[in-house]
Amino acid sequence: MFRKIYRAMVVARVGSAAAHVVCNMTDRQLAETGSDRRTFPMDAMKRMEAEFASKDAKQSTTVSIENSNVVLEAA
């Protein structure tokens, strides 16, 4: 539960920071990134959510390996 609250706060802060950044960017800089003023904050928030999802996927595969009582050793 706390993880969900924390992540929601992080994603909201990323969106807020991206909105402030976009105010200081020129249209040319935004065009180079492939974004515009309307979509830049939402794109940043989606990237953060994707990072959290990939971290969860990585942890879930690690947990399933640990639970199977298999010891893996590098050669």
C-alpha positions as a Python dict, from the first residue, in 0.01 Angstrom:
ca = {
    (1, 'M'): (0, 0, 0),
    (2, 'F'): (277, 244, 91),
    (3, 'R'): (461, 148, -227),
    (4, 'K'): (160, 250, -437),
    (5, 'I'): (129, 582, -253),
    (6, 'Y'): (501, 649, -288),
    (7, 'R'): (498, 567, -658),
    (8, 'A'): (195, 787, -718),
    (9, 'M'): (378, 1074, -548),
    (10, 'V'): (691, 1013, -757),
    (11, 'V'): (497, 1001, -1083),
    (12, 'A'): (309, 1320, -992),
    (13, 'R'): (636, 1495, -907),
    (14, 'V'): (787, 1386, -1238),
    (15, 'G'): (489, 1536, -1418),
    (16, 'S'): (519, 1858, -1221),
    (17, 'A'): (893, 1885, -1286),
    (18, 'A'): (841, 1816, -1657),
    (19, 'A'): (580, 2092, -1671),
    (20, 'H'): (832, 2336, -1522),
    (21, 'V'): (1105, 2220, -1758),
    (22, 'V'): (883, 2263, -2063),
    (23, 'C'): (821, 2626, -1964),
    (24, 'N'): (1193, 2693, -2002),
    (25, 'M'): (1236, 2508, -2332),
    (26, 'T'): (1209, 2665, -2674),
    (27, 'D'): (987, 2521, -2944),
    (28, 'R'): (1298, 2413, -3132),
    (29, 'Q'): (1427, 2216, -2832),
    (30, 'L'): (1089, 2050, -2793),
    (31, 'A'): (1082, 1961, -3162),
    (32, 'E'): (1423, 1794, -3126),
    (33, 'T'): (1286, 1572, -2850),
    (34, 'G'): (985, 1481, -3061),
    (35, 'S'): (738, 1626, -2812),
    (36, 'D'): (528, 1935, -2779),
    (37, 'R'): (421, 2140, -2480),
    (38, 'R'): (100, 1944, -2426),
    (39, 'T'): (249, 1594, -2432),
    (40, 'F'): (591, 1637, -2270),
    (41, 'P'): (477, 1607, -1904),
    (42, 'M'): (252, 1308, -1979),
    (43, 'D'): (535, 1136, -2170),
    (44, 'A'): (766, 1182, -1871),
    (45, 'M'): (504, 1034, -1639),
    (46, 'K'): (452, 735, -1870),
    (47, 'R'): (828, 673, -1881),
    (48, 'M'): (842, 672, -1500),
    (49, 'E'): (549, 429, -1479),
    (50, 'A'): (723, 206, -1733),
    (51, 'E'): (1040, 208, -1522),
    (52, 'F'): (841, 102, -1217),
    (53, 'A'): (669, -173, -1418),
    (54, 'S'): (1001, -307, -1548),
    (55, 'K'): (1142, -304, -1195),
    (56, 'D'): (838, -501, -1073),
    (57, 'A'): (874, -751, -1357),
    (58, 'K'): (1241, -799, -1277),
    (59, 'Q'): (1166, -851, -907),
    (60, 'S'): (885, -1098, -979),
    (61, 'T'): (1116, -1318, -1188),
    (62, 'T'): (1381, -1299, -918),
    (63, 'V'): (1132, -1397, -650),
    (64, 'S'): (1005, -1696, -848),
    (65, 'I'): (1361, -1825, -891),
    (66, 'E'): (1434, -1786, -521),
    (67, 'N'): (1113, -1966, -425),
    (68, 'S'): (1193, -2268, -642),
    (69, 'N'): (1494, -2351, -423),
    (70, 'V'): (1722, -2363, -724),
    (71, 'V'): (2077, -2245, -678),
    (72, 'L'): (2218, -2082, -990),
    (73, 'E'): (2590, -2032, -1024),
    (74, 'A'): (2776, -1834, -1287),
    (75, 'A'): (3035, -2026, -1485),
}
